[in-house]
Amino acid sequence: MKTYLTVAFSLVASCFWPVPAPAGDDDSWTSSDKYLHFGVSFALDTGGYLAARHALDWPKNRSLAAAAGFALLAGAGKEFTDEKFDEKDVAWNAAGVGLSSLLWFLVDRDKQPVKIVASPGGVMCVYAKTF
């Protein structure tokens, strides 16, 4: 668990490290800065999800919500510390979090315990417990 916390702290700390934008780079929807916002938000959401799901052993939905909140708060914190608030950066942050959450929602399947019970007629029935 110490390793997960160290990695999570490092990721959060790196988000608030001041990095100047490349000189002469415009502020269009597809500038290189926007791809960095997408990538960092994607990475923070993924790291937060994996830490919540495996290190804290939280259920899938709770892990998804906590990771998305964590990544969006980090992105909002970064924007509020900038000289100029940019809604395009916020949109790219949300896109990174959204794609990461969607991928983990689709990929990480809950392992549902299966119970096999003999019915009165001798037929076996399988029940999957849902959470």
C-alpha positions in Angstrom: 0.0 0.0 0.0 2.9 2.3 0.7 4.0 2.0 -3.0 0.5 3.0 -4.2 0.5 6.0 -1.9 4.0 7.1 -3.1 3.0 6.8 -6.7 -0.3 8.7 -6.1 1.5 11.5 -4.2 4.2 11.8 -7.0 1.5 12.1 -9.7 -0.4 14.7 -7.8 2.8 16.7 -7.0 3.8 16.6 -10.6 0.5 18.1 -11.7 1.2 21.3 -9.7 4.8 21.7 -10.9 5.0 24.8 -13.1 5.7 24.0 -16.7 5.8 26.8 -19.2 3.9 26.5 -22.4 6.1 26.2 -25.5 7.0 29.5 -27.0 4.8 30.6 -29.9 2.3 27.9 -29.3 -1.3 29.1 -30.1 -4.2 28.4 -27.8 -6.3 26.4 -30.2 -8.3 23.4 -29.4 -5.6 21.1 -30.8 -2.4 22.8 -29.4 0.2 20.6 -27.7 -0.9 21.9 -24.3 -4.3 20.4 -24.7 -2.9 16.9 -25.4 -0.9 17.2 -22.1 -4.1 18.1 -20.2 -5.8 15.0 -21.7 -2.9 12.7 -21.0 -2.3 13.8 -17.4 -6.0 13.7 -16.6 -6.2 10.2 -18.1 -3.2 9.1 -16.1 -4.5 10.6 -12.8 -7.9 8.9 -13.3 -6.3 5.6 -14.1 -3.9 5.8 -11.2 -6.7 6.8 -8.8 -8.9 4.0 -10.0 -6.3 1.4 -9.6 -5.3 2.6 -6.2 -8.9 2.7 -5.0 -9.8 -0.6 -6.5 -6.8 -2.7 -5.6 -5.0 -0.9 -2.7 -8.1 0.2 -0.9 -10.3 -2.7 -2.1 -13.2 -0.4 -2.9 -16.1 -1.6 -5.2 -15.9 -0.7 -8.9 -18.5 2.1 -8.9 -17.0 3.8 -5.8 -13.5 3.5 -7.3 -14.7 5.1 -10.6 -16.3 8.0 -8.9 -13.5 8.7 -6.5 -10.9 8.5 -9.3 -12.9 10.8 -11.5 -13.4 13.3 -8.7 -9.7 13.2 -7.8 -8.5 13.8 -11.4 -11.1 16.5 -12.1 -10.1 18.3 -8.8 -6.5 18.1 -9.7 -7.2 19.6 -13.2 -9.4 22.4 -11.7 -6.7 23.1 -9.2 -4.2 23.5 -12.0 -6.4 25.8 -13.9 -7.1 28.0 -10.9 -3.3 28.4 -10.3 -2.8 29.5 -14.0 -2.7 33.2 -14.8 -5.6 32.8 -17.3 -8.4 30.3 -16.8 -8.9 28.4 -20.0 -12.1 26.5 -20.6 -10.4 24.5 -23.4 -8.0 23.0 -20.9 -10.9 22.1 -18.6 -12.7 20.4 -21.6 -9.5 18.3 -22.4 -9.2 17.4 -18.7 -12.8 16.2 -18.7 -12.2 14.2 -21.9 -9.2 12.4 -20.4 -11.1 11.6 -17.3 -14.1 10.5 -19.3 -12.2 8.2 -21.6 -10.3 6.6 -18.7 -13.4 6.0 -16.7 -15.2 4.5 -19.7 -12.3 2.2 -20.4 -12.1 1.0 -16.8 -15.9 0.6 -16.6 -15.8 -1.7 -19.7 -12.6 -3.6 -19.0 -12.7 -4.2 -15.2 -15.3 -6.9 -14.7 -16.5 -7.6 -11.2 -15.9 -11.1 -10.1 -19.2 -12.4 -9.0 -19.3 -15.3 -6.7 -21.2 -18.3 -8.1 -23.2 -20.6 -5.8 -24.3 -24.0 -7.0 -27.4 -25.4 -5.3 -29.2 -28.7 -5.8 -32.9 -28.2 -6.5 -35.6 -30.7 -5.3 -35.7 -32.3 -8.7 -31.9 -33.1 -8.6 -31.2 -30.3 -11.1 -28.3 -28.0 -10.3 -29.0 -24.3 -10.4 -26.3 -21.6 -10.6 -26.9 -18.3 -8.9 -24.6 -15.3 -9.3 -24.7 -12.9 -6.4 -25.0 -9.3 -7.7 -23.6 -6.3 -5.8 
